[in-house]
Amino acid sequence: MKKILIVEDHLDIRKLLKMTLEFDDFEIHEASTGDAGWVLAQELQPDIVLLDVMMPGTLTGLDVCRRIKSDPATRHTKVIMLTARVQASDREMGMAAGADDYLMKPFSTLQVLEKIYRLEAAL
C-alpha cells in the first residue's frame, strides 16, 4: 500500500483530496502546515507528497520540498506541488526545489489521480 501525505492548509482541499484517494489502495496522512508536513514526511517516509506552496508556519511548501529531496531518508519521495500561483516563474521555482510535478489550482480530482498514477508507476 502506497503512503500519500497531503500537506495543505485549506481544510476543504484536504478533504477533497482525501475523499478522492480513499477509493484507491492508499494509506493517507494529512498535515495543515509546512512544519507539520516536514515532521510527518520524516516519520512516515511517504511514497508521494501532495504539497501546497503557500502555507502558514515557518516552512513554505518550497522549503518542505527542498528538505524532502535533500534528506537521504526521504529523497525517494515523489512531490507534487499544488498552488494557485500560475506564473511560469512559480513553476520554475517549484521544479528547482525538486518537485516531480506541479498542479495548479483549481484542479480536478481526475488530474490529481492521473499525476499520482504516473508517479506511482515510476516508484
C-alpha positions in Angstrom: 0.0 0.0 0.0 1.5 3.4 -1.1 1.6 6.1 1.5 0.5 9.6 0.5 0.9 12.7 2.6 -1.3 15.7 1.9 0.2 18.9 3.2 -2.4 21.7 2.6 -3.6 24.4 4.9 -7.2 24.6 3.4 -9.3 22.0 5.1 -11.8 21.8 2.2 -9.0 21.0 -0.2 -7.5 18.4 2.1 -11.0 16.8 2.5 -11.4 16.7 -1.3 -8.0 15.1 -1.8 -8.6 12.6 0.9 -12.0 11.6 -0.4 -10.6 11.2 -3.9 -7.7 9.0 -2.7 -9.8 6.9 -0.2 -11.3 5.0 -3.1 -8.0 3.5 -4.0 -5.4 1.5 -2.1 -3.5 4.3 -0.4 -2.6 5.0 3.2 -3.4 8.7 3.6 -1.9 11.1 6.1 -2.5 14.9 6.4 -0.8 18.0 7.7 -2.0 21.6 7.7 1.3 23.4 7.8 4.7 23.1 6.2 6.3 22.5 9.6 3.9 19.6 10.4 4.3 18.3 6.9 8.1 18.1 7.2 7.8 16.3 10.6 5.4 13.7 9.1 7.5 13.3 6.0 10.4 12.3 8.2 8.4 10.0 10.3 6.3 8.3 7.6 8.7 8.4 4.6 5.7 8.6 2.2 5.8 7.5 -1.4 4.1 10.7 -2.6 3.5 14.1 -1.1 0.8 16.5 -2.3 2.3 19.8 -1.2 0.7 23.2 -1.2 3.2 26.0 -1.9 1.9 28.8 0.3 1.1 27.8 3.9 1.2 29.2 7.4 4.2 28.5 9.7 7.9 28.8 9.2 8.2 26.4 6.3 6.7 27.0 2.9 5.9 24.2 0.5 9.1 25.0 -1.4 11.1 24.7 1.8 9.5 21.3 2.6 10.1 20.1 -0.9 13.8 21.1 -0.7 14.2 19.3 2.6 12.4 16.1 1.4 14.7 16.0 -1.7 17.9 16.7 0.2 17.3 14.2 3.1 18.6 10.7 2.2 15.7 9.1 4.1 13.0 10.9 2.0 14.8 11.7 -1.2 12.9 8.8 -2.9 9.6 10.6 -2.1 7.7 12.0 -5.2 6.4 15.5 -4.7 3.5 17.1 -6.5 3.3 20.8 -5.8 -0.2 22.3 -5.5 -0.6 26.0 -6.0 -2.7 28.9 -7.0 0.4 30.6 -8.3 0.3 30.2 -12.0 3.3 32.2 -13.3 5.9 30.3 -15.2 8.5 31.6 -12.7 6.5 30.0 -9.9 6.5 26.7 -11.7 10.3 27.0 -12.3 10.8 27.7 -8.5 8.9 24.5 -7.7 10.8 22.4 -10.1 14.1 23.9 -8.9 13.1 22.9 -5.3 12.9 19.3 -6.5 9.2 18.9 -7.3 8.4 15.9 -9.5 5.3 17.6 -10.8 3.2 20.7 -10.5 -0.5 21.1 -10.3 -2.3 24.5 -10.5 -5.4 25.3 -8.5 -8.2 24.9 -9.3 -7.5 21.3 -10.3 -9.8 18.4 -10.9 -9.6 15.2 -8.9 -9.0 13.4 -12.1 -5.9 15.5 -12.7 -4.6 14.6 -9.2 -5.2 10.9 -9.8 -3.5 10.9 -13.2 -0.4 12.6 -11.8 -0.3 10.2 -8.8 -0.7 7.1 -11.0 2.0 8.4 -13.4 4.4 9.0 -10.5 3.4 5.7 -8.8 4.4 3.8 -11.9 7.9 5.3 -11.6 8.3 4.1 -8.0 
